[in-house]
């Protein structure tokens, strides 16, 4: 082979190696992205469930607080009624 033939062969091999490397990198990238998406979806589901638990706990705490406030108001109104109108006895 002459110098030009060997240079052309070398260039061809470099191009093919670059092409094959790119194909392999794209496969790896697709695999990595699929893994990251799976992790994202899993984390998103876990975060949603955690948020639901926190909201339920907060709702239950607010209900208990409001219930306590209502009992206090009822007791105060009852005391005011007794003060104004006397006891029912």
N, C-alpha and C positions, 0 to 999 in steps of 0.2 A: 504494500500500500504506500502511496505517496503521502507527502506531508498534508496536502489538501484533503485527501480521503480520511486520514486519521483525525484531522481537525474536525471534519464533518461528522465522523463517527462519535468523537468525544462530545461535540455539541449536541448531537442527537441523544446521547446517553444522559447528558446533563438535563436536557429538556424533559426527557421521560422520567428521570428521577425526581425532578421538581414537580411534575404532574402527579406522580404517585404519592409524593410527600403531601401535596395539597389535598388529594383525595383522602388520605389517612387523617390529616388534621381536621378535615370537614366531618369525617365520621366521629372522631373524638369529640369535636365541638358539639355535634348533635347529641351524643351520649351525655356529655357534661350538662348541656342545657336541659335535657330531659330529667336528669337527676336533680338539678336545681329547681325545676318546676315542681317535681314531686315533693321535695322538701318544703317549698313555698306553700303548696296546697295543704300539706300536713300541718305546717305551722299555722296557717290561716284557719284551719278547722279547729285546732287546739285553742287558738286565741278566741275564736268565736264562742266555743264552749265555756272558756274561762270567763268571758264577758257576760254570758248568760247567767252563770253562777253568781257573779258579782252583782248583777242587776237584780236578781231574785233576792239576794241577801239584803241589798239596799232597800228594795221594796218592802220586804218583811220588817226591816228596822223602822222604816217610815210609818208603816201601818201600826206598829207597836207604839211608836211615839205619839201618833195622832190619837190612838185609843187612850193612852194615858192622859193626854191633854183634854180629851172629851170627858173623861172621868173627873178630872179636876174642875172643869167648867160646870159639870152637873152638880158636884159637891158645893161649889161656890154659889151657884144659883139656888140650891136647896138652902144653904145657910142664909143667903140674902132673903129668901122667902120667909124663913123662920124669923129673921130679924124684923121684917116688915109686918108680917101677919101673925106671928106667934106660932107655937108648935100646934100640931093637929090634935093633941090630946084634949 
